[in-house]
Amino acid sequence: MGIISWIIIGALAGWIASMFTGNNKTMGAFANISTGIAGGLIGGFIMSILGGTGITGFNIWSLVVSVIGAVILLSVINAFSRRRS
C-alpha cells in the first residue's frame, strides 16, 4: 500500500473509531489519520496473533482491521484519561 492509501484508510478508520468511542467531537483530521494508521498497525498485529490476515491492501478488510485496532487504541486512551480526572 502506498502512502496515499494509508492516509485514506487511516482517516476513515480513525473517523469511524472516534464515532464508536465518543471522541468524534474532540478529534480533528490529523488525529483521525494518526489514530487510523496506528489502529491499522495494532489491528494487523492482533489479527496475526489470532491467525487471521491483517492489512492486505486498499480494501474493506483492511478498513475493518484498522477500525478494530483504532477502537482498541481509543478505548485504552479513554480509560487512562478518565482515570486521571
N, C-alpha and C positions, 0 to 999 in steps of 0.2 A: 504494500500500500504506500502511496506517495504522501507527501506532507499535506497536500490539499485534502486527501481522503481522511487523514487523521483529524484534521481540523473540522471537517463537516461531520464526521461520525462523533467526534468529541463534543461538538456544540449541541447536536441533537441528543446525545446520551446524557450530557450534563443538564440540559434543559428538562428532559423527561424525569431524570432522577431528582432534580430540585423540586419538581411538582409533586412527586411521590413523598418526599421527606418534608415538605412545607417550607423549603428555603427559597422558593422562586422569587419572592419579593426582595430578598436581600442579595441576590446574586446577579451580577452583570454578565455581559457576553464573555469577557475574558475568564471569569470564574467558571462559567459553564463549560467553556472549551477545556480549561485546565482540569476540571473535575471529570469530564468525559474521557479525556485522554488517560488520566490516572486510573479511572474506572475500567478502561479497556485493558490496562496492564494488570490490574487486580483481578478483573473477571477472567482474563486469559489464564492467569496463574491458578486461580481456583478451578477453572474448567480442566486444566491439565492435571491437577491433583485428583480430580474426580474421574479422570479417564476420558473426558469429553474433548471436543475440539474448541479451541479458543478463537481468537480473531483470525478469520480466513480471508478477508478482503473487504471490499466495499459492498456489503450485502446486509440483509435483515438479521442474519445470525450474529454478525459482528456487532450490530447495534444492540441486540438483546444482551449479549455478553457484556458490552460496555455499560449498559444501563444497570445490569445486576451489580457490576463492580462499583459503579458510581453511587448506587443506593447504599451499598455496604460502607463505602468511604464516608458519605454524608451522614449516615446513621452513627458511625463512630465519632465523627466530629461533633454532631449534635449531642451525643451522650457526654462527651468531655466538656463541652461548653455549658451544658445545663448543670453539670456537677459544680462548676466554678461559681455559678450565680447564686 
